[in-house]
């Protein structure tokens, strides 16, 4: 039998190999022994420190600085509880009530599922995209909430508490012109003078305004006329104005009427500039904290930063008739999203959520002393809906009798690439007067369409193209009043067409305007204007041609209706000195 000799060094290597092969893998959790705490209090061994073993922090109330989308809102005590996140990690989450969120500008009314639990806390995850992060060391609570879920003041917004009525003051604007004409053939000289005065008085919240004119001629004739006199004041909670005296109704819905009475109407001057006029709402979704840029016709017109989540931009400045809006969302990682918001407008369009209104009660008035007058009331409203839609309507009625009633309903549409359009229909109930006979109630309708479109590729702009058709028994209020006046001649409109067109060319631009009315007595009025304008080295010049064909109801010996026409050519040059 043979024995081999093992060297001591080899024995050591074999022993190490045996030990390594005998070790079995084992996993262990971190454990913090409470007995290691230097604390003489009894029962310390029962303290649960497992939350620290899992990377958490102690629950309780912390005094924290609260930030929403990196904007400081408040410093206060907030209760925190540990909750597991999606990756099963514990983190302190704040106990926030619905009332606190509302106080910080969250539109809680848009999220009815937000409710307080028995502990007075709501589930922040019900706000899609909302995230809460607590920095224990810095005592800072950051809330990331999508912009669309927050109440945001528009640009240039000033709280009503900071409005100032101004000082008491007396104002006077005036102008005076005079002329002297000399007729050489008749050796006669004529002088004439004209002045207008616009005095005003401000006392507290009240404003007094007047517009008066004075005329004098060589025959010694003097005449004073008052265009209007009224007092007014702002009504803050209605974002409107109260006017008592002489004024005009707005022309948004019905034709404008001069009146003497009381008017309450919305006042766009009480809005920030960024909320005046029409502009579409831009909606999108940011994947992270992002910068949103809006461009129109090659110019940047808006830039802002938004948090992750859906957003809505509703404070664009009005930019004219039309022109698509190009939107860029630049994410925090440098990636970009691009989309286009088509934009066009007609006069009735209102911003989403904006109400324009007017209520007038008074008596019609006219510079014609022979014109009949009636007590009347008018109510109109225009309201901006989502999607570039505006609903509008109104009622108009005489008060002392059943001479006239009218109701109108219509809608305005931002059609994007197709332009902007408004459609409305008016129904009237009228009693007209022919001689000494008052008719039975006549019922008629009037349909109106207005259109606007910019064609950027060709530089063509339809500013407003309008058409109205009225049935034979349709009358506007002023038409009815004309039948009751001493001078009962009036023209009863059947069709009316308005067109305004401009076209850019290589050198300057050309414009075309067309106005045509025809009446139920087979007469008509037509006006046509064509113009060319250009600028050369700061010198502006243009040439314009106008043609007017006027309807004349007088008849010649053959009982034919006669028309008269007028043509003009004008040249204008403007040279800066």
KENU-164264 format. One record per residue (C-alpha): residue in one letter; z, y, x. Coordinates in steps of 0.25 Angstrom, whole numbers, plus 5000, padded with zeros to 4 digits. Layout:
<sites>
A:Z:Y:X
...
</sites>
This chain:
<sites>
X:5000:5000:5000
X:4996:5013:5005
X:5004:5026:5003
X:4998:5040:5005
X:5006:5051:5010
X:5007:5064:5002
X:5009:5077:5009
X:5020:5086:5004
X:5010:5098:5002
X:5001:5088:4993
X:5014:5084:4985
X:5016:5099:4982
X:5002:5101:4977
X:5003:5089:4968
X:5016:5093:4962
X:5010:5107:4959
X:4998:5101:4952
X:5007:5092:4944
X:5015:5104:4939
X:5003:5112:4935
X:4997:5100:4927
X:5010:5099:4920
X:5011:5113:4915
X:5007:5115:4900
X:5001:5128:4895
X:5012:5135:4886
X:5011:5148:4877
X:5023:5157:4875
X:5025:5170:4867
X:5031:5182:4873
X:5046:5182:4869
X:5056:5194:4871
X:5070:5188:4871
X:5079:5198:4863
X:5091:5193:4872
X:5085:5200:4884
X:5088:5213:4877
X:5100:5220:4883
X:5107:5221:4870
X:5121:5218:4866
X:5119:5218:4851
X:5121:5204:4845
X:5109:5197:4838
X:5099:5203:4848
X:5093:5189:4850
X:5088:5190:4835
X:5080:5203:4838
X:5065:5200:4835
X:5057:5205:4846
X:5044:5197:4843
X:5036:5209:4839
X:5037:5214:4853
X:5032:5200:4858
X:5020:5202:4850
X:5017:5216:4855
X:5022:5224:4843
X:5032:5235:4842
X:5045:5237:4834
X:5043:5240:4819
X:5050:5253:4814
X:5048:5268:4812
X:5042:5276:4822
X:5040:5291:4823
X:5025:5292:4826
X:5013:5302:4827
X:5003:5298:4817
X:4988:5300:4820
X:4977:5298:4810
X:4963:5296:4818
X:4969:5303:4830
X:4974:5315:4822
X:4989:5318:4821
X:4995:5318:4807
X:5010:5316:4808
X:5022:5312:4815
X:5032:5303:4807
X:5040:5291:4807
X:5032:5278:4803
X:5037:5264:4800
X:5029:5253:4808
X:5028:5238:4806
X:5022:5228:4814
X:5009:5221:4808
X:4999:5211:4813
X:4986:5217:4816
X:4972:5209:4815
X:4974:5203:4829
X:4988:5198:4825
X:4995:5208:4833
X:5008:5216:4829
X:5007:5231:4828
X:5015:5242:4822
X:5009:5247:4809
X:5014:5260:4802
X:5019:5260:4788
X:5011:5271:4781
X:5012:5274:4766
X:5000:5278:4758
X:5007:5292:4756
X:5007:5294:4771
X:4992:5290:4773
X:4989:5300:4762
X:4997:5311:4769
X:4989:5309:4781
X:4976:5310:4774
X:4972:5296:4771
X:4964:5295:4758
X:4974:5285:4752
X:4968:5287:4738
X:4955:5281:4743
X:4963:5268:4746
X:4970:5263:4734
X:4974:5250:4741
X:4984:5258:4750
X:4997:5256:4744
X:5012:5257:4750
X:5019:5243:4752
X:5034:5242:4748
X:5037:5248:4762
X:5029:5260:4759
X:5017:5256:4769
X:5003:5254:4766
X:4993:5245:4772
X:4984:5254:4782
X:4974:5243:4783
X:4969:5246:4769
X:4963:5259:4775
X:4950:5252:4780
X:4949:5256:4795
X:4963:5262:4796
X:4971:5258:4809
X:4986:5261:4813
X:4990:5261:4828
X:5004:5264:4833
X:5007:5268:4847
X:5021:5265:4849
X:5023:5272:4862
X:5016:5285:4858
X:5022:5284:4843
X:5008:5287:4838
X:5002:5281:4825
X:4987:5281:4825
X:4980:5279:4811
X:4965:5277:4812
X:4960:5280:4797
X:4945:5280:4793
X:4941:5295:4791
X:4936:5291:4777
X:4950:5288:4773
X:4956:5301:4777
X:4956:5315:4770
X:4949:5324:4780
X:4948:5339:4779
X:4934:5344:4780
X:4930:5353:4792
X:4935:5368:4791
X:4945:5364:4780
X:4956:5374:4777
X:4968:5370:4768
X:4969:5378:4756
X:4983:5382:4761
X:4977:5389:4772
X:4967:5397:4763
X:4969:5412:4763
X:4965:5422:4752
X:4963:5433:4761
X:4968:5447:4761
X:4967:5457:4749
X:4954:5465:4751
X:4944:5474:4745
X:4929:5471:4749
X:4916:5479:4747
X:4902:5474:4751
X:4891:5484:4748
X:4877:5488:4751
X:4868:5500:4747
X:4853:5501:4748
X:4844:5513:4744
X:4829:5516:4744
X:4819:5527:4742
X:4805:5525:4738
X:4795:5536:4738
X:4782:5535:4730
X:4772:5544:4738
X:4761:5544:4727
X:4771:5549:4716
X:4780:5557:4726
X:4792:5550:4720
X:4805:5545:4727
X:4814:5534:4722
X:4828:5531:4727
X:4836:5519:4724
X:4850:5514:4729
X:4857:5501:4727
X:4871:5497:4731
X:4879:5484:4729
X:4894:5483:4730
X:4902:5470:4731
X:4917:5474:4731
X:4928:5464:4731
X:4943:5463:4731
X:4952:5452:4736
X:4966:5451:4731
X:4974:5438:4735
X:4965:5426:4729
X:4957:5435:4720
X:4943:5441:4723
X:4936:5452:4716
X:4921:5453:4718
X:4910:5462:4712
X:4895:5465:4715
X:4890:5478:4710
X:4876:5485:4712
X:4872:5500:4710
X:4858:5505:4708
X:4853:5519:4709
X:4838:5524:4707
X:4831:5537:4708
X:4831:5539:4693
X:4846:5540:4694
X:4849:5526:4688
X:4862:5520:4693
X:4867:5506:4689
X:4879:5498:4693
X:4878:5483:4691
X:4889:5472:4694
X:4884:5459:4698
X:4897:5452:4697
X:4912:5455:4697
X:4923:5444:4698
X:4936:5440:4703
X:4939:5426:4710
X:4949:5418:4717
X:4949:5404:4724
X:4955:5392:4717
X:4959:5383:4729
X:4962:5370:4722
X:4949:5370:4715
X:4941:5375:4727
X:4935:5385:4718
X:4935:5399:4714
X:4939:5407:4701
X:4929:5418:4697
X:4931:5428:4686
X:4921:5438:4682
X:4906:5439:4685
X:4899:5427:4693
X:4888:5417:4692
X:4889:5402:4689
X:4884:5393:4700
X:4870:5387:4700
X:4873:5373:4705
X:4872:5367:4691
X:4868:5377:4681
X:4860:5390:4683
X:4869:5401:4687
X:4874:5410:4676
X:4881:5424:4678
X:4894:5425:4670
X:4906:5433:4668
X:4918:5424:4667
X:4927:5414:4675
X:4922:5404:4685
X:4929:5393:4693
X:4920:5386:4703
X:4921:5379:4716
X:4920:5387:4729
X:4914:5381:4741
X:4919:5392:4750
X:4933:5385:4748
X:4927:5373:4755
X:4926:5371:4771
X:4912:5374:4776
X:4911:5359:4779
X:4912:5355:4764
X:4903:5366:4758
X:4889:5362:4753
X:4884:5347:4752
X:4884:5337:4764
X:4885:5322:4763
X:4897:5314:4767
X:4894:5305:4779
X:4901:5291:4779
X:4902:5281:4790
X:4910:5271:4797
X:4915:5273:4811
X:4919:5260:4819
X:4928:5267:4828
X:4933:5282:4830
X:4919:5288:4830
X:4912:5302:4831
X:4903:5305:4819
X:4891:5315:4821
X:4882:5320:4810
X:4869:5327:4814
X:4859:5334:4805
X:4845:5339:4809
X:4849:5336:4824
X:4862:5344:4823
X:4876:5338:4824
X:4883:5344:4811
X:4896:5335:4811
X:4904:5327:4821
X:4918:5321:4819
X:4926:5309:4824
X:4931:5298:4814
X:4940:5286:4815
X:4935:5272:4813
X:4931:5268:4799
X:4923:5275:4788
X:4922:5290:4788
X:4916:5301:4779
X:4911:5315:4784
X:4911:5325:4772
X:4912:5338:4779
X:4898:5341:4784
X:4893:5355:4783
X:4882:5357:4773
X:4869:5357:4781
X:4858:5362:4772
X:4849:5354:4763
X:4847:5341:4770
X:4845:5334:4784
X:4850:5319:4786
X:4864:5318:4793
X:4864:5309:4806
X:4877:5303:4808
X:4882:5296:4821
X:4895:5289:4823
X:4899:5287:4837
X:4910:5276:4839
X:4921:5276:4849
X:4913:5265:4857
X:4901:5274:4858
X:4892:5267:4848
X:4886:5275:4837
X:4882:5274:4822
X:4871:5282:4816
X:4867:5285:4801
X:4860:5295:4793
X:4866:5303:4781
X:4854:5309:4773
X:4857:5323:4768
X:4851:5332:4758
X:4856:5342:4748
X:4853:5350:4735
X:4862:5361:4729
X:4870:5353:4720
X:4875:5342:4730
X:4890:5343:4733
X:4898:5336:4744
X:4905:5322:4740
X:4917:5325:4733
X:4915:5340:4731
X:4915:5347:4717
X:4908:5360:4715
X:4912:5366:4701
X:4910:5378:4692
X:4917:5382:4679
X:4912:5396:4673
X:4917:5402:4660
X:4911:5415:4656
X:4900:5424:4650
X:4886:5424:4655
X:4881:5438:4661
X:4868:5444:4665
X:4863:5456:4671
X:4853:5457:4659
X:4861:5465:4648
X:4852:5458:4637
X:4856:5444:4641
X:4865:5436:4632
X:4879:5432:4636
X:4887:5419:4633
X:4900:5414:4636
X:4898:5401:4644
X:4905:5390:4653
X:4899:5382:4664
X:4905:5370:4672
X:4898:5364:4684
X:4902:5353:4694
X:4895:5347:4706
X:4902:5335:4713
X:4898:5328:4726
X:4898:5312:4725
X:4897:5302:4736
X:4883:5299:4741
X:4877:5313:4741
X:4878:5314:4725
X:4882:5326:4717
X:4885:5326:4703
X:4885:5339:4695
X:4885:5345:4681
X:4889:5356:4672
X:4890:5362:4658
X:4887:5375:4653
X:4890:5381:4640
X:4891:5394:4632
X:4905:5395:4626
X:4904:5404:4614
X:4893:5396:4606
X:4884:5385:4608
X:4873:5393:4614
X:4872:5384:4626
X:4877:5371:4633
X:4872:5364:4645
X:4876:5352:4653
X:4871:5347:4667
X:4872:5335:4675
X:4866:5331:4688
X:4867:5325:4702
X:4863:5329:4716
X:4859:5318:4726
X:4858:5318:4742
X:4847:5308:4743
X:4847:5308:4758
X:4833:5306:4764
X:4827:5310:4750
X:4834:5323:4749
X:4843:5328:4739
X:4842:5329:4724
X:4849:5334:4712
X:4846:5331:4697
X:4852:5337:4685
X:4850:5338:4670
X:4855:5349:4660
X:4856:5348:4645
X:4857:5361:4637
X:4861:5364:4623
X:4856:5378:4619
X:4854:5388:4608
X:4844:5398:4611
X:4841:5411:4603
X:4827:5415:4598
X:4827:5428:4592
X:4839:5428:4582
X:4839:5413:4581
X:4848:5403:4589
X:4842:5390:4590
X:4849:5376:4588
X:4854:5369:4600
X:4843:5366:4610
X:4845:5354:4619
X:4838:5353:4633
X:4838:5347:4646
X:4835:5352:4660
X:4833:5343:4672
X:4833:5348:4687
X:4831:5342:4700
X:4833:5347:4714
X:4829:5341:4727
X:4831:5345:4742
X:4825:5338:4754
X:4824:5340:4769
X:4812:5333:4777
X:4817:5335:4791
X:4805:5328:4797
X:4795:5338:4791
X:4805:5350:4790
X:4803:5351:4775
X:4814:5355:4766
X:4815:5355:4751
X:4826:5365:4749
X:4827:5363:4734
X:4816:5358:4725
X:4821:5359:4710
X:4815:5356:4697
X:4820:5358:4683
X:4814:5354:4669
X:4820:5359:4656
X:4817:5355:4642
X:4813:5365:4632
X:4827:5366:4625
X:4834:5367:4639
X:4840:5381:4641
X:4849:5386:4653
X:4861:5395:4648
X:4854:5408:4653
X:4841:5403:4645
X:4849:5403:4632
X:4856:5416:4635
X:4842:5422:4637
X:4838:5418:4622
X:4850:5426:4617
X:4848:5439:4625
X:4841:5452:4620
X:4830:5449:4629
X:4827:5434:4625
X:4815:5432:4634
X:4818:5419:4643
X:4810:5408:4650
X:4814:5394:4646
X:4812:5386:4659
X:4805:5372:4658
X:4803:5368:4673
X:4808:5374:4686
X:4804:5370:4700
X:4810:5375:4713
X:4805:5371:4727
X:4809:5376:4741
X:4802:5370:4753
X:4803:5373:4767
X:4795:5367:4779
X:4797:5368:4794
X:4784:5370:4802
X:4781:5371:4816
X:4782:5386:4816
X:4792:5390:4805
X:4794:5385:4791
X:4787:5387:4778
X:4794:5387:4764
X:4790:5385:4750
X:4798:5389:4737
X:4793:5387:4723
X:4799:5390:4710
X:4793:5387:4696
X:4798:5389:4682
X:4790:5386:4669
X:4795:5389:4655
X:4794:5383:4642
X:4785:5395:4637
X:4775:5390:4647
X:4778:5402:4657
X:4782:5399:4672
X:4787:5406:4685
X:4783:5401:4698
X:4787:5406:4712
X:4782:5401:4725
X:4786:5405:4739
X:4780:5401:4753
X:4785:5406:4766
X:4784:5404:4781
X:4795:5408:4791
X:4796:5407:4806
X:4804:5412:4818
X:4797:5417:4831
X:4806:5422:4843
X:4817:5426:4833
X:4807:5433:4824
X:4807:5427:4810
X:4795:5429:4801
X:4790:5423:4788
X:4779:5425:4777
X:4782:5422:4763
X:4773:5421:4750
X:4778:5421:4736
X:4771:5419:4723
X:4778:5421:4709
X:4772:5418:4696
X:4781:5424:4685
X:4780:5419:4670
X:4778:5431:4660
X:4780:5428:4645
X:4772:5441:4641
X:4759:5438:4635
X:4746:5445:4636
X:4736:5448:4624
X:4731:5433:4625
X:4745:5428:4623
X:4745:5422:4637
X:4757:5421:4646
X:4756:5430:4658
X:4761:5427:4672
X:4763:5436:4684
X:4763:5433:4698
X:4768:5439:4711
X:4765:5436:4726
X:4771:5440:4738
X:4769:5439:4753
X:4780:5443:4763
X:4782:5443:4778
X:4795:5444:4785
X:4799:5446:4800
X:4813:5446:4806
X:4814:5451:4820
X:4828:5452:4827
X:4831:5465:4834
</sites>
